[in-house]
């Protein structure tokens, strides 16, 4: 009988277990490991695994696929503990949100004959943790980044891809550097910005009034602060340079926006209207093709705005276009239209 071992029975590890159990894999045993007794008991009770062990060795012995679902700081220790007990040909993957550090640890500790294929499912909520919140459907329709190593065998890669597809996710290949650069921008930066926004207002003299006046916009923007701070810290530290890179770029952009606010109403409106239109295109998947340029705000004769944005914004775009045309007609140096 084949064996799949899940090391770490929390929110993600528990969801993987539930998803694989729901898939009803033939002749396959799903086992788990966690050093927290409560997590092991919850995994047993919820049916996330066939057996939950308190020993890494017991969990990984005979396993053809091992999924390390611990926080990033614990992954290297897991590699070190499991290495002596892995059989030749075993495939090891993980779910950590940063990859370069994990790949280096795998190279240091996993012996020859064992394949490491880094992984990162784009699923779940940063503010959710614990196996109590595990969900067999968590990965359905999501993207799962796969960062294979040069020494991984084709059979091991197929094993990891099979697991991902059984969970309902779609694999997407990147190397470790590409992954960390991407995640720093779209995942790690928002976590840091959420902290900064809350901290700047919480530390101000007017906090009592700000706190009472905070509504959905503020709560949404700062909501990541309700997550596990240790996990946020580990993500930021293990991908420090890339997070700093994107913070620097954001600071430059904020300075640019600050200067935009010195302009007239139409310049400010154009800035926010362009952003809204491009965001609408993003949500529709219209600007994700390589080489496609982002459009300018359409003029009053274009129908693009009506297709992408709200009626109110479309009407304002038309109004801006008409005002621009009127200025051109009144300009002494204008040339006659043809």
Secondary structure as the mmCIF struct_conf table of DSSP 4:
data_model
#
loop_
_struct_conf.conf_type_id
_struct_conf.id
_struct_conf.beg_label_comp_id
_struct_conf.beg_label_asym_id
_struct_conf.beg_label_seq_id
_struct_conf.end_label_comp_id
_struct_conf.end_label_asym_id
_struct_conf.end_label_seq_id
STRN STRN1 UNK A 2 UNK A 7
BEND BEND1 UNK A 10 UNK A 10
HELX_RH_AL_P HELX_RH_AL_P1 UNK A 11 UNK A 23
TURN_TY1_P TURN_TY1_P1 UNK A 24 UNK A 24
TURN_TY1_P TURN_TY1_P2 UNK A 26 UNK A 27
STRN STRN2 UNK A 28 UNK A 33
BEND BEND2 UNK A 35 UNK A 35
HELX_RH_AL_P HELX_RH_AL_P2 UNK A 37 UNK A 46
TURN_TY1_P TURN_TY1_P3 UNK A 47 UNK A 47
BEND BEND3 UNK A 48 UNK A 48
BEND BEND4 UNK A 50 UNK A 50
STRN STRN3 UNK A 51 UNK A 53
BEND BEND5 UNK A 54 UNK A 54
HELX_RH_AL_P HELX_RH_AL_P3 UNK A 56 UNK A 60
TURN_TY1_P TURN_TY1_P4 UNK A 61 UNK A 62
BEND BEND6 UNK A 64 UNK A 64
STRN STRN4 UNK A 65 UNK A 68
BEND BEND7 UNK A 70 UNK A 70
HELX_RH_AL_P HELX_RH_AL_P4 UNK A 72 UNK A 83
TURN_TY1_P TURN_TY1_P5 UNK A 84 UNK A 85
HELX_LH_PP_P HELX_LH_PP_P1 UNK A 86 UNK A 87
TURN_TY1_P TURN_TY1_P6 UNK A 88 UNK A 89
STRN STRN5 UNK A 91 UNK A 94
BEND BEND8 UNK A 97 UNK A 97
HELX_RH_AL_P HELX_RH_AL_P5 UNK A 100 UNK A 109
BEND BEND9 UNK A 110 UNK A 110
HELX_LH_PP_P HELX_LH_PP_P2 UNK A 111 UNK A 111
TURN_TY1_P TURN_TY1_P7 UNK A 112 UNK A 113
STRN STRN6 UNK A 115 UNK A 121
BEND BEND10 UNK A 124 UNK A 124
TURN_TY1_P TURN_TY1_P8 UNK A 126 UNK A 127
BEND BEND11 UNK A 130 UNK A 130
HELX_RH_3T_P HELX_RH_3T_P1 UNK A 131 UNK A 133
TURN_TY1_P TURN_TY1_P9 UNK A 136 UNK A 141
STRN STRN7 UNK A 143 UNK A 148
TURN_TY1_P TURN_TY1_P10 UNK A 150 UNK A 151
HELX_RH_AL_P HELX_RH_AL_P6 UNK A 154 UNK A 166
TURN_TY1_P TURN_TY1_P11 UNK A 167 UNK A 168
STRN STRN8 UNK A 170 UNK A 173
HELX_RH_AL_P HELX_RH_AL_P7 UNK A 176 UNK A 183
HELX_RH_PI_P HELX_RH_PI_P1 UNK A 184 UNK A 188
HELX_RH_AL_P HELX_RH_AL_P8 UNK A 189 UNK A 202
TURN_TY1_P TURN_TY1_P12 UNK A 203 UNK A 203
BEND BEND12 UNK A 204 UNK A 204
TURN_TY1_P TURN_TY1_P13 UNK A 205 UNK A 206
HELX_RH_AL_P HELX_RH_AL_P9 UNK A 207 UNK A 213
HELX_RH_AL_P HELX_RH_AL_P10 UNK A 216 UNK A 221
TURN_TY1_P TURN_TY1_P14 UNK A 222 UNK A 222
HELX_RH_3T_P HELX_RH_3T_P2 UNK A 223 UNK A 226
BEND BEND13 UNK A 227 UNK A 227
HELX_RH_AL_P HELX_RH_AL_P11 UNK A 229 UNK A 238
TURN_TY1_P TURN_TY1_P15 UNK A 239 UNK A 239
HELX_RH_AL_P HELX_RH_AL_P12 UNK A 240 UNK A 260
TURN_TY1_P TURN_TY1_P16 UNK A 261 UNK A 262
BEND BEND14 UNK A 263 UNK A 263
HELX_RH_AL_P HELX_RH_AL_P13 UNK A 265 UNK A 283
TURN_TY1_P TURN_TY1_P17 UNK A 284 UNK A 287
BEND BEND15 UNK A 289 UNK A 289
TURN_TY1_P TURN_TY1_P18 UNK A 290 UNK A 291
HELX_LH_PP_P HELX_LH_PP_P3 UNK A 292 UNK A 298
TURN_TY1_P TURN_TY1_P19 UNK A 300 UNK A 301
BEND BEND16 UNK A 303 UNK A 303
HELX_RH_AL_P HELX_RH_AL_P14 UNK A 304 UNK A 308
BEND BEND17 UNK A 309 UNK A 309
HELX_RH_AL_P HELX_RH_AL_P15 UNK A 311 UNK A 330
TURN_TY1_P TURN_TY1_P20 UNK A 332 UNK A 333
HELX_LH_PP_P HELX_LH_PP_P4 UNK A 334 UNK A 337
#
